[in-house]
């Protein structure tokens, strides 16, 4: 019922999910790194235990696939079907053998985290779709909640839009000792905005990093070149060098979650999904020509993802949700979503709009990760209220939204997109 992280490696994904398998791989390679790092001890509830629980409720892979195939992107129907599914699973008892094993674990605080099979892969992250919990004492209820989150409406919608309807749902759960950090954050071995493979980008906040990942806070950012001279006693440079070494070990650009409490703790490693191609000289020339065509931007922000779109105006979360409830959502395809930060519940809107503008978070936020996967532009501005105040007058105006440069242009009808 419980498998130690130390027993896992990259080949364990079908049992331990993406996060669990890669935590095992980190445990195996950490002693080969230049600096001393730790991976908090823990165990994984394997995916086959989840499967046993799911089947005991009378839910099969075939029935889920059939339902999703019929419902498709109709989010109203999906929510109704999901509620029935959640009710049935909530009434299904966890395996007794698992409950006994959980009671044997030492009494301390744990992180209880999702580790879906197919989650945190090379192409798709499932960012924010499944639940994770920090500082947990009573474990069985949190394990149940993580399992239930594999069947929430946004997670199933994510499967629909990414053509995963016929891929069986398998959810492992990580139970890992908590670390109370001084600072915590993420590190990329390449720049997820520009595709530059020669930099390490680190973002961090004080204390736990859960708000950083959600996008509800704006972190401190540091950038290091791969050929920098690293100083052992500088904790951010230790993180940077460790990130580069992990890329060499695993053979792909990495995205790591880390914590620092007197030393470096590695909490997660995954491939850097949807990494764009680095700018080439021809593209730089095109961007210069594009700016000549459109002139001065109406709004300037920070690029969180590349991509561009011609749009007919802006829309708030409330307006977008109203549209989803009354139509198929086709009117959203020419709108820019204005929101302080996105949550996993926004996925049906994010999938339909042309792009997103936020005023919180960073390139590690939910908004940025999902927009990269969807290939949509996303920028951060100082205050979305500045745009909302002008929103009504621009509702039927034509805009050009340039995610790569973090700009929005007011277009004349005669102007034509050059890229």
N, C-alpha and C positions, 0 to 999 in steps of 0.2 A: 504493500500500500504506500510506502514511502521509500524513495531512492535517494541516497546521499548525492549531493552535487558532485562530490569528488569521484563518483563512479561514472560520470557522464562525460561525453565529448561531442564533437561536431556530428558524429554519426547517430546521435541519440534523439534527433528531432522528432521522429515518429512516436517516441515514448514521452519525451520531456518537453516538446514544443521548442520554438526558436530560442526564447530567452533561457530556458533551463539548460538546453544543450550547450549554448554558448557560454553560460556561466561555468559549466563543467570544463569546457575548453580553456577558459581563462585560468581556472585553478591549476590546470596541467601545465600551462606555459608561463605562469607568473614568475617562476624562479629563474627563467631565462632572460628576464628584462633587466635593464641596467640599474634601475632603482628598485628598492624594496616596496612592493605593493601587496595588498591583501584583498581577498574576495571573501566577504562575510559567509560564515558557515550556514548551511541550510540543506533542505531536502526538497524533492519534487514529488507531488502526487501525480503519478503517470496518467497519460491520456486514456489508457484502457480502463482505469477506475471510473473516470468520467463517462466513458462509453457504457459501462455496466449500469451506472445510475440512470443514464438517459434511456437505455433500453428497458429498464425496470419500470419506467413511467409509460411505456408503450409507445415511445417516440422512436422512429426509425429514420435512417438517412434518406430512404426512398420517399417517405411521406413528406419530409421537409423539402426535398428537391421538387417534388410535384407541386407543393403549395407555392413555393417561390416562383416556379415557372409560370403558374397561373396568375399570381398577384403582380409579378414584375415590379415596376417602379411606382405603383399606386401606393403611396405611403399611408394614406388613410386606411386602406384595407390591410396593409401590412401591420400597422399599429394594433388594429382590432384582433388580427390573428395572433400576434405576438402576446397580447394580454391573456388570451386563452391558454397559450403554450406556457407562459410564465406561471399561471395559476396551477396548472397540472404539475409542473416541476417543483413548485414550492411545497406542494403537498406530498412530494416523494421523499422518503427518508434517505439520508446518506447511508452508504454501506456500513454496517456495524463494525466490520473489521477496520475500516478507516477511522471511525470514531475512537476505537480502542487505541490505535496507533497515535492519534493526535494527543490523547491524554497522557501518553508516556513522554512527550517532549518536555524539556526543561521549562520551568515557569519563568518566562522573560517576555520582552516585547519583540514582536516579529513584524516583518513586512510580508504581506500575503499578496502575491502578484500573479496576474494571468500569464500563461505561456502557451498560447495556441499553436497547434500544428499549422504552419503556413504564416504565422505571425512573425514580424521582424525578418522577412526574407529579402532577397536581392531586389525584388520588384515592388513588393507591397509591404507596408508596415502595420496595417490595422491600427494606426495611431489613434489612441483614445477610445477605441470601440469596445474594449473589454475592461473590466474593473480591476483596480489594484488598491490595496489598503496599507496604511502605515500604522505603526505603534499598536499592533493588535495583541490582545491577551487571550480572549476566547476565540479559538481558531475555527471551530466547525461552522459558525454562522458566516464568517468571512469566506471560507472555502465555498460554501453554498452560493454566496453572492457572486463570486468570481465565475463559477459554473453557469449561473443564471445569465450572466452578462453575455455569454456566447450566443444567447437567444434573444437579446434585446433587439428592438426594431432597427436601430441604427447599424448594429453589427450585421444583421441580415441584409439590410439595404446595401451596405458596403459590399457584401458578397454578390448581390445582384448586379451592381454597376461595374464590378470587376470580373464578371463572368465566372463566378465561383459557385454557382448554384448546385452543381453536381459534385463538388468537393466535400467529403464528409466533415462535419464539425467535430473537432477533437480538442479538448481544452485541458491541458495540464495546469497544475498550480504550484508555484514556488512558495515555500515557507522559509524565510531567511532571517537571520538575526539582524535586528535594527542597528544602524549606525547613526549616532546623533552628531552630525558634522558641524564644523565651524563654517565651512562654505561647501557648496555642492553645485554641480552643473553638468554640462555636456561638453564634448570635444569632438570635432570632426577632423579627419586627416586630409580633407579637401574642402574647398569653399562651396557649399551647396547652392549659393546664389549664382556665382560666375562659372563654376566648374573648374576653377584653378586647382590643379593637383599638387601644387608646390607650397601650399600653406596649411597650417593647422589653425583652426578657428575654435576658440574656447569661450563659452559663456557661463557665468556663474552668479549665484545669489548667496546671501547670508542664510545659514541654516539649511533646511531641507529644500530640495529642488522641485517639489511637486507643483508649485505655482509657476515656476519657469516653464515646465513642460506644457502646462495648460495654456500659457500665453497671457495669464492675467497680470503678470509683472514684467517689467523690462529689465534684463540682466546687465551686468558689466561684461564687455566683450574685449578679448585680447586676440591678436593675430600674430603668429610666428611663422617665419619661413622655414622650410624643411632643412635648409643648410645653416640655420642659426647656430651660434655658439651657446650651448645650454649650460646654465649655472646650477649646480646640484642643489643648493640651498633655497633656490627660488621655487616655490611650490607650483606656480603656473608653468614654469619652464620644465619642471619634472613631469607634469601632466602632458605637456606638448611632446616631449621626447618619447614618453611612454606611448602616446597615440601613434606616433610615426613608427615605432618598433612593432606595435600591434598590427599596423597595416602590412608591414613586411612579413610578419609571421603568418597572417591569414590570407594574404594575397589579394585583398580588395580594400578600397577606401572604407574606413570604419567610422561609425558613430557610437561613441561610448558615453555612458552615464557614470559619474564618479562622485565621490564624497571625500572631503579632507578633514580628518581629525587626528592631528599630530603626524599623520602619514596618509598616503593615497590609498583609498579603497575603490575598487572597480565594481560597479553594481550591474552593468549590462554592456554588452557589445553586440552590434548588429551591422550588416552592410549599410552603407549610406545610399538609401533608395533614391531613385529618380534624379541622380546626379547629372546635370546638363553637360553637354560638351563645352570645353573651354572656348572662349571667344577666339575666333581667327581673324586675321587682318581684313578679310573681305566683309565679315559681319560688322566690324568696327566702322568701316566705310559706309555700309548701309545705314547704320545707326546715325552717323553724322549727316547723311543725306536726309534721313527721316526728320531730324530736328530742323534742317533747313526748310523742309516742306511745311511743318506744323508751327514753326515759330516758337515763341515763348510759352512754356507750360502754364496752365491755369493753377494746378496744384503740384507741389513737389514734396516727395516723401522719400523714405528709404526702401530700396528694393529688397523684398523678401523672397520672391521667385521671379524667374524670367517669364516671357510670354507677352503677347500683346493682343488687343482686341478693339474693334470699333463698336461703340456702345451708344445707347440712346438715353442714358441717364443713370440715376442712382436709385437704390431701394433699401429700406431698413429691414431689420429682421422681422418686425411685426408685419410690415407690408408683405414681405415675402411669404411668411407663414399663412397669411390670409389668402394669398394667391394659390398656395399649395392646397388649401382646403377647398377651394372653389373651382379650380381648373386643373389641367394636366401640368401646369407650370411652364408652358412654352413661352409665356411672356417674360420670364426671368432671363432668358438666354441673351438678351441685349442689355442687361442691367449690371451695375456694379453694386455689390452688397456692402453697405456701410455698417460696421459693427465694432464695438470696442475690442473684443476678442471673440473667437469662435469656440464652440464646445462641440463634442461629438454629436449632440442633438441637432446641430446645424447641417449635418452631412447632406440631407436631401436638398437643402437650399444651395449649398456649395457646389453640388454636382450640376446644378442647372444654371447658375448665374455665369456671367462672362468673366468675372474676376472679383477680387475682394480688397477692401481698404479697411485697415484696423488702426487703432492708436495705442494699443498695448502689445506686449510680447516682442518676439524677435524671430530670427530664422529657425529657432528650435521649437517654436510654438505649434500648436495644433493647426492653425490656419496655414502656416508656411508649409508644413509637412504634407497636408492633404492637397494644397494647391500644386505643389511640385508633382505629386502623384497624378493629379488630374490634368496637368499641363496648362494651368491657368495662372494669369498674373496676379500677384498679391503685393501690396505695398503698405508701409506704415507711415502715417502722417502724425503731426503733433496733436491734432484734435479733430475728430470726425465731425464734431458739432459745427466747425467752420464750413464744412461741405453741406451738412444737413440744413443749415440756415439758408443756403442758396439752392437747395434741392428742388423746391417747387418750380422755380423759374427755369431750371435746366431739364425738367422732366422729358421734354420732347426734343432736346438739343442733341447734336451728334458730337461724341467725344472719341478721342483716341487714347487708350489706356496702355501705357508702356511699362510693364512690370520690370524689365531689365534696367531701366533708368529711373524707376520710381516716380514717373511723371504722368499727369493727365492733361491732355490738350483739348481745348474747345475748338471744334472743327467748323469750317464753312462747308456748305453742301457740295461745293465744287472740289474739295480736297479728297484725294484718294490715298488709301494706305499703300505705302511703298514696300512693305515687307510682308 
